[in-house]
Amino acid sequence: MFWYQVFSDGVEYEARAGKPFVPPDITIKQVWEAVPKHLFKKSTTTSLYYIARHLLITYALYVFAQNIDLVVSTIGGTPLARQVLKTVCWTAYWGFQGFAFAGIWCIGHDAGHGALSDYGIVNDILGLALHSSVLTPYHAWRFTHRAHHKSTQSVERDETYMPFTRRDFKLPDGKVAVKMDYTEILEETPAFTLFKLFVRQFFGFQLYLLHNRKGNRKYPAWTSHYRPTSQLFKPQERPAIILSNVALIFTFTLIGLYIKSNGWGNVMKYYFIPWLFQHNWMVMFTYLQHSDPTIPYYRKDEWTFVRGALATIDRPLFGWVGRVFLHNIATDHLAHHFFSTIPFYNLPEVTKAIKPVLGEYYSYDSTPVLAALWRSFTQCAFIEDEGDVLFYKNWYGESAIELDEKVKGKSKPVDAVAQEEIIVD
């Protein structure tokens, strides 16, 4: 790849953009029949192997960091050269340990779907331990994430990355609005956009957990994943929310003991800075899975489970790092939305199996990650208040793709209604 291609759209994105969109009528039965049955099998032993391997890599990175200062101090050269080398090593540690922490979260995510083992108690023990170690409330997140899978890209019912509408920004009616109306309200300076992007990348996930930032606005303000009585949860789920909070308190206790023995400086550089990088990587891949100018949102009867599952994008984020550290969560996310209980190590084969069935509705994008992130963050501004199949519009009120005029006003096919009865948690 040439340097200038880092800022270019992928050929797959260019092929989708500008092409009239016809909502898919693929059935869940067609997709399920394409997947070999052995890929549905879960192996507790295999899952434990991947967990052990991942934790070993995480520990090896920690040992590497413990020796950075010692190794650099023994190397010759000027003090400036040693300082530069030390900065490079610490930055590399924070970035890669952030990936390792994100991978721990990803395996916990699979546990939340019951995809690590045939035994529910094994999934929950592993998920609770893994998610708590990176300060995520396992059961609280599991419940709302399950709702997200059941309502992906539904304007009324999805749980995360809910789009703002024209009315939210108090924009003029689209029939009379001109570019100046949009730029006066929406356009920002590049510096302010970068600041917002930084806050969202490093703190957005915790803000979502704390007060439902970018979550569904049907909930009251300051709806929290940490409160057992939150409207996010059913009454029978409250004991599990309390258990998640107790597990987090236990993790904070361990961190406190580490601070007592080793000081604040060590816990910051070995744990909390990588933890912030973890959030950056997590927000990056989760946001790009579901926020793109060419991916639709659905209202009312136009939404089906299949259409929601198809409204996500596979991306080869971070190359081999994404495969090894993030366990296929970005590269095979579409397959995961169809089959959330299939183990992550089988998803590449699932993707290969369903691609012929999905045809042009299989969305893949090779756009380099920074270009894709900036594109979505600046072009996915709002959707219209009316209409049942919608695409994001940018700061100038323009969309990259439109609904085909031939299908406007048509209801979803009868066989699509039946799909929703076969949703897998």
HUMO-V909342 format. One record per helix or strand of 3 or more residues. SS is the DSSP state (alpha for helix, beta for strand). FROM is the first residue (numbers start at 1). LEN is the number of residues. Records with the same first field share a line. If there is no record, write none. Layout:
SS->FROM-LEN + FROM-LEN
This chain:
alpha->3-5 + 11-6 + 28-6 + 37-4 + 44-23 + 68-7 + 79-34 + 120-14 + 138-13 + 179-8 + 190-22 + 235-28 + 264-27 + 300-3 + 305-6 + 320-7 + 333-6 + 344-18 + 369-11 + 405-3 + 414-9
